[in-house]
Amino acid sequence: MGKILSVLGLIVLGAVVAVGAMWMTGAGTHHGAKMSGHTTGHGAGHGAMAGAGIPVEAGQSAFAALAEIVELLQRDHETNWSEVQLTSLRDHLVDMNALILETRVEQENIEHGVQMTVTGTTAALEAAGRMIPAHSKMLEKGQSLITHFESSGPQARWTVTAKDSDLVTRIRGLGFYGLMASGAHHQPHHLAIATGKPMHAGH
C-alpha cells in the first residue's frame, strides 16, 4: 500500500512539473512575442522615418524662393551666369516682405470698386511705391481692372475699379493684400529678375 502511494505521489509530482514547464514555456513565448512585436514596431518606426525622405521647405519663404530659383538656374544648361542677379531678387523679396508685413491698409468701398489707403514703415511705403504701380499694370492687362496709384508723404493711395459688377464684388473681397497676390506672373517675374531680365521695372 505504501509503495502504491509512493508511485502515485511521483506521478502527481511529475504532472505538476510538466504543467509548470508548459506554463513557463507559454509565458516565455508570449513575452517573446510581445517583445518581438515591440521590437518590430520600434524598428518599423525608425524605418518609416528613414523612408520619409527629406523636408521640402528650404527655409523661411524668402530663402525658399531663392533656393527654388537657384535650383532652376543650375538645371538649365543655358543659364548665363554672368547675367545672374540673385541679389536683385533678394531685394525684391525684401520689398514683398515689407509690403505685406509692415503696412496697414484702410479700405473704402467706392463706386465700381475700392480705394485703399496704405500707411506703414518707411521701408514699406518705399516698397509700395515700387511694387504697386508695376503690379497695377499686370492687373489692368490680365484682369481688365482700372487702377490709380498716388503716394504723398506718410501714406499711399491705391484705387482699383472695374466695369463688371462681378469683378467689383471680387476686388472688394480680395482687398489690398489679395489684389497684390493676384496673378500668376510673380513666379516667372522672380526668374526674370534673377537672370537680369526684369519683366517690368520695379516689380
Buried (B, 14 or more C-beta within 10 A) or exposed (E): EEEEEEEEEEEEEEEEEEEEEEEEEEEEEEEEEEEEEEEEEEEEEEEEEEEEEEEEEBEEEBEEBBEBBBEBBEEEEEBEEEEBBBEBBBBBBEBBBBBBEBBEBEEEEEEBBBBBBBBBEEBBBBBBBBBBBBBBBBBEEEBEBBBEBEBEEEBBBBBBBBEEEEBBEBBBEBBBEEBBEBBEBBEEBBBBBBBEEBBBEBB
